[in-house]
Amino acid sequence: MSSNATAQLECRAKQAEDTIAWLKEQMSSLQNAAQSAELQRLQEENKQLQAEVNHWTDALNKAETKNGVKQVPMSGKPSTAVTPKAPAATLAAAAQPTTTAALAAAQPAGDAPAKKKEKKPKAGKSEGGKAAAGGGDEETVDIGLLDLRVGRILSAEKHPDADALYVEQVDVGEPTPRTVVSGLVRFVPLEQMQNRTAVLLCNLKPAKMRGVLSQAMVMCASSPDKVEILDPPQGAQPGEAVTCPGFVSRCGAQLNPKKKIFEQVAPDLKTDGERRATYRGVAWEVAGKGAVTSPSLANVNIK
């Protein structure tokens, strides 16, 4: 190879090296500029986040203080220093305020958990969580919640749209009689439904029966093949209360059908061996007059 060609190659190699060095300088300069701009952006974002955190910290502390939450003093402010390249979410997390909630969350695993507020037992409840029968607590479901009264069936006629139903007008000691619908056609002749006394459950929710609103229920002793209307004691007057000794009467104007109170009480409503109406073996009575009885049915359910 001639000396002239060698000189040309060396010249071109030197030019290439110079070009590469210049490109490296340009790339380094661009990188530095980009890093400087990114650093400035992150610093601005950090300032904005810190200002927002401080605002909400003050608001939270004021709200907690207003609601009686004790503020725990700290020996120093929480650190908010972060590296310039940290993402915005990291900056926000590092700048979170120290509140009572944050302290609880940051509690070491080995520490004992904070005590929960103990629930106070409801008034009238015993230590076992159940009130004594007849104790007067409305949470206790017993016969004391039923409004049982002496009533007089003034008149009765067959339901116009139901062969098995009677429609009665019953005096239960109120200014006007109540309309009552009873499924007694198969068991009690119509003539025995006229002008007679009975025991009425008066605080069931009124319900329509084949288009007629029934406002009470006639209480009956019931066997599979026989149903008898319960008889109040002699001399009992319409409106007098039928009670059960040992169970405090605390009946309201209307039972809540969602709680199914009568359905819970009904299994313990029975006649005993002396044909007396009872609840959990305790006889029903009208004060000063005597017990409620069934004409002939003993040891059967009352419905």
C-alpha positions as CSV (number, residue, x, y, z in Angstrom):
1,M,0.0,0.0,0.0
2,S,1.3,3.5,-0.9
3,S,2.2,6.0,1.8
4,N,-0.4,8.3,0.4
5,A,-3.3,5.8,1.0
6,T,-2.0,5.1,4.5
7,A,-2.0,8.8,5.3
8,Q,-5.6,9.1,4.1
9,L,-6.8,6.2,6.2
10,E,-5.1,7.6,9.3
11,C,-6.7,11.0,8.7
12,R,-10.2,9.5,8.4
13,A,-9.6,7.4,11.6
14,K,-8.7,10.6,13.4
15,Q,-11.9,12.3,12.1
16,A,-14.0,9.4,13.2
17,E,-12.5,9.5,16.8
18,D,-13.1,13.2,17.0
19,T,-16.7,12.7,15.9
20,I,-17.4,10.0,18.4
21,A,-15.9,12.1,21.2
22,W,-18.1,15.0,20.2
23,L,-21.2,12.8,20.2
24,K,-20.4,11.5,23.6
25,E,-20.1,15.1,24.9
26,Q,-23.5,16.0,23.4
27,M,-25.2,12.9,24.9
28,S,-23.7,13.6,28.3
29,S,-24.9,17.2,28.1
30,L,-28.4,16.2,27.1
31,Q,-28.5,13.6,30.0
32,N,-27.5,16.2,32.5
33,A,-30.1,18.7,31.2
34,A,-32.8,16.0,31.4
35,Q,-31.8,15.0,34.9
36,S,-31.8,18.6,36.0
37,A,-35.3,19.2,34.6
38,E,-36.6,15.9,36.2
39,L,-35.1,16.9,39.5
40,Q,-36.7,20.3,39.4
41,R,-40.0,18.8,38.5
42,L,-39.9,16.3,41.3
43,Q,-38.9,19.0,43.8
44,E,-41.9,21.1,42.7
45,E,-44.2,18.1,43.0
46,N,-42.8,17.3,46.4
47,K,-43.5,20.8,47.6
48,Q,-47.1,20.6,46.4
49,L,-47.6,17.3,48.0
50,Q,-46.1,18.5,51.3
51,A,-48.4,21.5,51.3
52,E,-51.5,19.3,50.6
53,V,-50.4,16.8,53.3
54,N,-50.0,19.7,55.8
55,H,-53.5,21.0,55.0
56,W,-55.2,17.6,55.5
57,T,-53.1,16.9,58.6
58,D,-54.4,20.1,60.2
59,A,-57.9,19.3,59.2
60,L,-57.7,15.7,60.5
61,N,-56.2,16.8,63.8
62,K,-58.9,19.4,64.3
63,A,-61.6,16.8,63.5
64,E,-60.1,14.3,65.9
65,T,-59.8,16.9,68.7
66,K,-63.4,18.0,68.1
67,N,-64.6,14.4,68.5
68,G,-62.6,13.7,71.6
69,V,-59.7,11.8,70.1
70,K,-56.6,12.3,72.2
71,Q,-53.6,13.6,70.1
72,V,-50.3,11.8,70.9
73,P,-47.4,14.2,71.0
74,M,-44.3,13.1,69.0
75,S,-40.7,13.9,69.8
76,G,-40.0,15.1,66.3
77,K,-41.8,15.6,63.0
78,P,-41.9,12.6,60.6
79,S,-39.3,12.7,58.0
80,T,-40.3,13.6,54.5
81,A,-36.9,13.4,52.8
82,V,-36.9,11.3,49.7
83,T,-34.6,10.7,46.8
84,P,-35.2,12.9,43.7
85,K,-36.0,9.9,41.6
86,A,-38.7,8.6,43.9
87,P,-42.2,8.4,42.3
88,A,-45.0,10.8,43.5
89,A,-46.8,8.0,45.4
90,T,-43.6,7.4,47.4
91,L,-43.4,11.1,48.2
92,A,-47.0,11.2,49.4
93,A,-46.5,8.1,51.6
94,A,-43.3,9.6,53.2
95,A,-45.0,12.8,54.0
96,Q,-48.1,11.3,55.7
97,P,-48.9,12.9,59.1
98,T,-48.5,11.1,62.4
99,T,-52.0,10.8,63.8
100,T,-53.5,8.4,66.4
101,A,-54.8,6.2,63.5
102,A,-51.3,6.2,61.9
103,L,-49.7,5.3,65.3
104,A,-52.1,2.3,65.6
105,A,-51.3,1.1,62.1
106,A,-47.6,1.4,62.8
107,Q,-47.7,-0.5,66.2
108,P,-45.2,-3.4,66.3
109,A,-46.7,-6.9,65.9
110,G,-45.6,-7.9,69.4
111,D,-47.4,-5.0,71.2
112,A,-50.8,-5.6,72.8
113,P,-53.7,-4.3,70.7
114,A,-55.7,-1.3,71.8
115,K,-58.7,-2.2,74.0
116,K,-62.1,-2.1,72.3
117,K,-64.9,-0.3,73.9
118,E,-67.0,-2.8,75.8
119,K,-70.7,-3.0,74.8
120,K,-73.0,-2.1,77.6
121,P,-75.8,-4.7,78.1
122,K,-79.3,-3.6,77.3
123,A,-81.4,-2.4,80.1
124,G,-83.4,-5.2,81.7
125,K,-81.0,-8.0,80.5
126,S,-79.5,-10.4,82.9
127,E,-75.8,-11.3,82.9
128,G,-76.6,-14.4,80.8
129,G,-78.1,-12.2,78.1
130,K,-81.7,-13.3,78.7
131,A,-84.3,-11.6,80.8
132,A,-86.2,-13.6,83.3
133,A,-89.7,-14.6,82.2
134,G,-92.3,-12.0,83.0
135,G,-89.5,-9.5,84.0
136,G,-91.1,-6.7,82.0
137,D,-88.3,-6.5,79.3
138,E,-89.9,-6.1,75.9
139,E,-87.0,-8.1,74.4
140,T,-88.3,-11.2,76.3
141,V,-91.0,-12.9,74.2
142,D,-93.8,-14.3,76.3
143,I,-97.5,-14.0,76.8
144,G,-97.1,-10.6,78.5
145,L,-96.8,-9.1,75.0
146,L,-100.2,-10.4,73.9
147,D,-103.3,-8.1,74.4
148,L,-105.8,-10.8,75.5
149,R,-109.2,-9.4,76.5
150,V,-112.7,-10.6,77.4
151,G,-115.0,-9.9,74.4
152,R,-118.7,-10.3,73.7
153,I,-119.7,-11.5,70.2
154,L,-122.7,-9.3,69.5
155,S,-123.5,-10.9,66.2
156,A,-122.1,-13.3,63.6
157,E,-123.0,-14.2,60.0
158,K,-121.4,-16.2,57.3
159,H,-118.8,-14.6,55.2
160,P,-120.3,-13.6,51.8
161,D,-117.4,-15.1,49.8
162,A,-116.1,-17.9,52.0
163,D,-118.2,-20.9,53.2
164,A,-115.8,-21.7,56.1
165,L,-115.7,-18.2,57.7
166,Y,-117.8,-16.2,60.0
167,V,-117.8,-12.4,60.2
168,E,-118.5,-11.2,63.7
169,Q,-119.0,-7.9,65.5
170,V,-117.3,-8.1,68.8
171,D,-117.4,-5.7,71.8
172,V,-113.9,-5.7,73.4
173,G,-114.5,-2.7,75.7
174,E,-113.9,0.0,73.0
175,P,-116.3,2.7,71.8
176,T,-117.2,0.7,68.7
177,P,-117.2,-3.0,68.1
178,R,-114.4,-4.7,66.1
179,T,-115.0,-6.8,63.0
180,V,-113.5,-10.3,63.4
181,V,-113.3,-13.0,60.8
182,S,-113.1,-16.6,62.2
183,G,-112.8,-20.0,60.5
184,L,-115.3,-21.7,62.8
185,V,-118.2,-22.6,60.5
186,R,-117.3,-26.3,60.6
187,F,-117.0,-26.4,64.4
188,V,-119.5,-24.0,65.9
189,P,-123.1,-23.6,64.8
190,L,-124.1,-20.1,63.8
191,E,-126.7,-19.9,66.7
192,Q,-123.9,-20.5,69.2
193,M,-121.9,-17.5,67.8
194,Q,-124.6,-15.0,68.9
195,N,-124.3,-12.9,72.0
196,R,-121.7,-14.9,73.7
197,T,-118.5,-14.2,75.6
198,A,-115.0,-15.2,74.3
199,V,-111.3,-14.3,74.7
200,L,-109.9,-12.1,71.9
201,L,-106.3,-11.4,70.9
202,C,-106.5,-7.7,70.1
203,N,-103.0,-6.6,69.1
204,L,-102.4,-8.7,66.0
205,K,-101.9,-6.7,62.8
206,P,-105.4,-6.4,61.1
207,A,-105.5,-8.6,58.0
208,K,-108.0,-9.0,55.2
209,M,-109.6,-12.4,54.9
210,R,-111.4,-12.8,51.6
211,G,-111.9,-9.0,51.4
212,V,-113.0,-8.4,55.0
213,L,-110.6,-6.8,57.4
214,S,-110.3,-8.8,60.6
215,Q,-109.3,-6.8,63.6
216,A,-108.8,-9.5,66.3
217,M,-108.7,-13.3,66.8
218,V,-111.1,-15.5,68.8
219,M,-109.0,-17.8,71.0
220,C,-110.0,-21.5,70.8
221,A,-109.0,-24.8,72.2
222,S,-108.2,-27.0,69.2
223,S,-107.8,-30.8,68.6
224,P,-107.6,-32.5,65.2
225,D,-111.4,-33.0,65.1
226,K,-112.8,-30.4,67.4
227,V,-112.5,-26.7,68.1
228,E,-114.1,-24.9,71.1
229,I,-114.2,-21.2,71.8
230,L,-112.6,-20.4,75.2
231,D,-115.0,-19.3,78.0
232,P,-114.0,-16.3,80.2
233,P,-115.0,-16.8,83.9
234,Q,-118.5,-15.9,85.0
235,G,-119.1,-12.2,85.5
236,A,-116.2,-11.1,83.3
237,Q,-117.0,-8.0,81.3
238,P,-116.0,-6.9,77.7
239,G,-112.6,-5.2,77.8
240,E,-111.3,-6.8,80.9
241,A,-107.7,-8.1,80.6
242,V,-106.9,-11.8,80.5
243,T,-103.5,-12.2,82.3
244,C,-101.1,-14.9,83.3
245,P,-99.6,-14.7,86.8
246,G,-95.8,-14.3,86.8
247,F,-95.8,-12.7,83.3
248,V,-96.0,-8.9,83.4
249,S,-98.4,-7.5,80.9
250,R,-96.7,-5.0,78.6
251,C,-98.6,-5.4,75.3
252,G,-98.4,-2.7,72.7
253,A,-101.1,-1.4,70.3
254,Q,-99.9,-3.9,67.6
255,L,-97.5,-6.8,67.4
256,N,-94.7,-6.4,64.8
257,P,-95.5,-9.2,62.3
258,K,-91.8,-9.4,61.3
259,K,-90.8,-10.5,64.8
260,K,-93.5,-13.3,64.7
261,I,-94.2,-12.9,68.4
262,F,-97.5,-14.8,68.5
263,E,-95.9,-17.6,66.5
264,Q,-93.2,-17.9,69.2
265,V,-95.7,-17.8,72.1
266,A,-98.3,-20.1,70.5
267,P,-96.5,-23.5,71.2
268,D,-96.8,-22.9,74.9
269,L,-100.5,-22.0,74.8
270,K,-102.5,-25.2,75.9
271,T,-105.4,-26.4,78.1
272,D,-104.4,-28.4,81.1
273,G,-106.0,-31.5,82.6
274,E,-108.7,-29.3,84.2
275,R,-109.5,-27.7,80.8
276,R,-108.0,-24.4,82.0
277,A,-106.2,-22.2,79.4
278,T,-102.5,-22.0,80.3
279,Y,-99.2,-20.6,79.2
280,R,-96.2,-22.7,80.2
281,G,-98.5,-24.5,82.7
282,V,-99.7,-21.2,84.3
283,A,-103.5,-20.7,84.1
284,W,-104.9,-17.6,82.4
285,E,-107.2,-15.5,84.6
286,V,-109.4,-12.4,84.8
287,A,-108.5,-10.6,88.0
288,G,-111.0,-11.3,90.7
289,K,-113.2,-13.4,88.5
290,G,-111.4,-16.7,87.9
291,A,-109.8,-18.8,85.2
292,V,-110.4,-19.1,81.4
293,T,-111.6,-22.6,80.4
294,S,-112.5,-24.8,77.5
295,P,-116.0,-26.4,77.6
296,S,-114.6,-29.9,77.2
297,L,-111.2,-30.1,75.6
298,A,-108.2,-30.9,78.0
299,N,-104.5,-31.0,77.1
300,V,-104.9,-29.5,73.7
301,N,-103.3,-26.6,71.9
302,I,-104.9,-23.1,72.0
303,K,-105.0,-21.2,68.7
